[in-house]
């Protein structure tokens, strides 16, 4: 009986350590604890501007891009995410949004997959 209780305690400790390790892995993603697909949902105001380079970029779109773009790897992951692709976002146009928003501290020259931020 004591051996079974000891085994269960050890297994419980292993499970707790594993869960804690998984949480730390999630926090190290491109967008911290949030996935690029979840962050892509915040860019709904950018949908038209990310499909047509001649479309006006709304102030709400620029605000979201400015916020997400504080971490260039996150912005890149968002623009290349499955959510962005399935919503018709064209990465070659989406990467022009920070420039079209006149974001002064945008990561010019940042490599985003096959694309480079202007």
N, C-alpha and C positions, 0 to 999 in steps of 0.2 A: 504494500500500500504506500509506504514512504517512498519507494523507488518511483512509483507511478506519479505521485505528487511532485517529486523532484523533476521528473521528465516533463510534466506539464508546465512547470514554472520556467524551465529552460526554454521550452518551445515558445511560450508566451513572450519571453524576453527577446528571442530571435525575431518573432513577428514584429514586436515594437521597434526594434532596431531597424528592421527592413523597411517599415513604414516611414520612419524618420528619414532614412536614406532616400526613399523615393520622393519625399517632399523637398529635400534639398536639390535633387536632380531637376525637378520642375522649376525651381527658383532660378536655375542657371540657364534657362532657355533664352532665345533671342529677345523675348519680350517679358522676361522675368517669370512671374507665376502664371501669366496669361498666355494662351497659345496664339500664334499668328492668326489662326482662323477666327478666334474670338475678337482680336484686335481689328481684324478686317471689317467686322460688323460696324465698327465705329466710323468707318469711312463711307457709309451710305451716302452722305452729302456729296461725295466725290464721284459718284457713279458715272454721271454724264461726262465730266471732265476727264475721267480715266479711260473713256472710250473714244473721245473726239478732242484732238489737240486744239481745235478752234473754239470749243465750248468754254464759256466763262467758268471760272473757278469761284465757287461761293465762299463767303467769309467763314461759314461754319466748316467747310471742307478744309480751308487753310488752317483754321484753329486746330482741327484734329490732326492734320499732317504735321503741324508745328509740334504738337504734343508727342505724337508717336515718333517723329523724326529726331527727338532728342537722343534716341538710341538708333543710329543708322542701320545696324544689323536687324533691328526689329522692323523698321520701316521697310527694309528690303524683303524680309520674310513675309510681311503682310502683303506686299505687292505681288509676291510670287506664290501666295497661299492658295490652297484648293478653293477656299471661299471666294477669293478674288477672281480666280480663273472661271469658276462656275457662274459667277455673276456677269461675265462678259468683259471684265477688266482687261485692257491690253497693256501688259507691262511696259512696252516701249513708249506708250503714251503716259501711263501712270507715273513713271519716273520723272516726267517733266513737271509734275505738279508743284514740287517744292520751289522750283525756279519761277513757275507761273504765279505762285503766291508771293514772290519776292521775299522769301525767307533768307535773310542775310547770312545766318550761320549754318546754312544747309551743307551737307557733306559733299561738296563738289568733287567729282572724280571718284566717288565711292563705287566700287564694283558690286553690282547686284546681279548675280548670275551672269548671264550673257550681256547685261546692260551696264552702262555707266551713268551715274547721276550727273546731269549737266549743272 
